[in-house]
Amino acid sequence: MSEVLLFTDGASLGNPGPGGWAAILRWGSHEKELCGGFCHTTNNRMELLAVIEGLAALNRPCHVQVITDSRYVHDAIVKGWLPAWQKRGWKTADKKPVKNQDLWQRLIALLNRHHVDFQWIRGHAGHPENERCDVLAKQAAQAPGLPQDPGMA
């Protein structure tokens, strides 16, 4: 099974507002940058989408180390929030609907395809790949003609 590093970040210029996501995939000596955006979205959606798009770009099952500055994404996986939400019928512990369910469901399918570990890093702390993803995500959020985020009502 191939070993892959996946660095991710998401940005929203206003929350909600125009947003972008970015991912850097690294396996061996190869590296690929991915990014995209929407005209009206949230930061959390973009953080999630960065992980989803990075994992979706892999054409075979891999062992993936996701490096993210998103506590939202990291904690949902590492602290077991995601399976708890599913068990409660996509409700939070205080019985409210889970936000971004459409993206969480996409992520679940990808987590079932790959062996994925998550590592949290502090954002804007000089981590080269995190800084690069931040730049790419912000550029994507400012691109002209961004489409609508289908998950935003």
C-alpha positions as CSV (number, residue, x, y, z in Angstrom):
1,M,0.0,0.0,0.0
2,S,1.4,3.4,-1.0
3,E,2.3,5.9,1.7
4,V,0.9,9.3,1.0
5,L,1.2,12.6,2.9
6,L,-1.9,14.9,2.5
7,F,-1.6,18.5,3.6
8,T,-4.9,20.5,3.6
9,D,-6.4,23.8,4.4
10,G,-9.6,25.7,3.8
11,A,-10.4,29.4,3.8
12,S,-13.5,31.5,3.7
13,L,-13.4,35.3,3.1
14,G,-16.3,36.0,5.4
15,N,-18.0,33.1,7.0
16,P,-20.1,32.5,5.0
17,G,-18.5,34.1,2.0
18,P,-16.3,33.2,-0.9
19,G,-14.2,30.2,0.0
20,G,-11.4,28.0,-1.2
21,W,-9.8,24.7,-0.3
22,A,-6.3,23.3,-1.1
23,A,-4.5,20.1,-0.8
24,I,-0.9,19.0,-1.4
25,L,-0.4,15.3,-2.0
26,R,3.1,13.9,-1.6
27,W,4.1,10.3,-2.3
28,G,7.8,9.4,-2.7
29,S,9.4,12.1,-4.8
30,H,6.1,13.1,-6.4
31,E,3.9,16.1,-5.4
32,K,0.6,17.4,-6.6
33,E,-1.3,20.6,-5.6
34,L,-5.1,20.7,-5.8
35,C,-7.4,23.6,-5.1
36,G,-10.9,25.0,-5.8
37,G,-13.5,27.2,-4.4
38,F,-17.1,28.4,-4.2
39,C,-18.7,31.9,-4.2
40,H,-20.7,31.3,-1.0
41,T,-19.6,28.7,1.6
42,T,-18.1,28.4,5.0
43,N,-14.6,27.8,6.4
44,N,-15.6,24.4,7.9
45,R,-16.9,23.2,4.5
46,M,-13.7,24.2,2.8
47,E,-11.6,22.5,5.5
48,L,-13.6,19.3,5.0
49,L,-13.6,19.6,1.2
50,A,-9.8,19.9,1.1
51,V,-9.5,16.5,2.8
52,I,-12.2,15.0,0.6
53,E,-10.7,16.2,-2.7
54,G,-7.2,15.1,-1.6
55,L,-8.3,11.6,-0.8
56,A,-10.5,11.4,-3.9
57,A,-7.5,12.2,-6.1
58,L,-5.9,8.9,-5.1
59,N,-6.6,6.3,-7.8
60,R,-6.0,3.3,-5.5
61,P,-6.2,2.5,-1.8
62,C,-3.3,4.1,0.1
63,H,-2.1,4.7,3.6
64,V,-2.6,8.4,4.0
65,Q,-1.3,10.7,6.7
66,V,-3.6,13.8,6.7
67,I,-1.9,16.9,8.1
68,T,-4.5,19.6,8.9
69,D,-4.9,22.8,10.9
70,S,-8.6,22.2,11.3
71,R,-9.7,21.1,14.8
72,Y,-13.2,20.6,13.3
73,V,-12.0,17.9,10.9
74,H,-9.3,16.4,13.1
75,D,-11.4,16.2,16.3
76,A,-14.5,14.7,14.4
77,I,-12.3,11.8,13.4
78,V,-9.8,11.4,16.2
79,K,-12.2,12.1,19.1
80,G,-14.9,9.8,17.6
81,W,-17.6,12.5,16.9
82,L,-18.3,11.2,13.4
83,P,-19.4,7.7,14.4
84,A,-21.3,9.1,17.3
85,W,-23.2,11.4,14.9
86,Q,-24.0,8.5,12.7
87,K,-25.2,6.4,15.6
88,R,-27.6,9.2,16.7
89,G,-29.0,9.6,13.2
90,W,-26.8,12.6,12.3
91,K,-27.6,14.5,15.5
92,T,-25.1,16.2,17.8
93,A,-24.9,15.3,21.5
94,D,-27.4,18.1,22.1
95,K,-29.8,16.7,19.5
96,K,-29.1,19.3,16.8
97,P,-28.6,18.3,13.2
98,V,-25.0,17.8,12.2
99,K,-23.7,20.6,9.9
100,N,-22.1,19.6,6.6
101,Q,-23.6,16.1,6.6
102,D,-23.3,15.9,2.8
103,L,-19.5,16.3,3.1
104,W,-19.1,14.1,6.1
105,Q,-20.9,11.3,4.1
106,R,-18.5,11.8,1.2
107,L,-15.5,11.6,3.6
108,I,-16.8,8.4,5.2
109,A,-16.7,6.7,1.9
110,L,-13.1,7.8,1.3
111,L,-12.1,6.8,4.8
112,N,-13.4,3.3,4.0
113,R,-11.3,3.1,0.9
114,H,-8.0,4.3,2.4
115,H,-6.2,3.7,5.7
116,V,-6.1,7.3,7.0
117,D,-4.4,8.8,10.0
118,F,-5.0,12.5,11.1
119,Q,-2.4,14.8,12.5
120,W,-3.3,18.3,13.7
121,I,-0.8,21.2,13.3
122,R,-1.2,24.8,14.4
123,G,-2.1,27.0,11.4
124,H,-0.1,30.1,10.5
125,A,2.9,28.8,12.4
126,G,5.4,28.5,9.6
127,H,4.7,24.9,8.5
128,P,5.7,25.1,4.8
129,E,3.0,22.9,3.3
130,N,0.3,24.4,5.5
131,E,1.4,27.9,4.5
132,R,1.3,26.9,0.9
133,C,-2.2,25.4,1.2
134,D,-3.3,28.6,2.9
135,V,-2.1,30.6,0.0
136,L,-3.7,28.3,-2.6
137,A,-7.1,28.2,-0.7
138,K,-7.2,32.0,-0.4
139,Q,-6.3,32.4,-4.1
140,A,-9.1,29.9,-5.0
141,A,-11.6,31.8,-2.9
142,Q,-10.8,35.0,-4.9
143,A,-11.0,33.4,-8.4
144,P,-13.5,34.9,-10.7
145,G,-16.7,33.1,-11.6
146,L,-16.8,30.7,-8.7
147,P,-19.7,28.2,-8.7
148,Q,-22.3,27.9,-6.0
149,D,-21.5,25.4,-3.2
150,P,-24.2,22.8,-3.7
151,G,-24.3,22.1,0.1
152,M,-25.2,25.7,1.0
153,A,-29.0,26.3,1.2
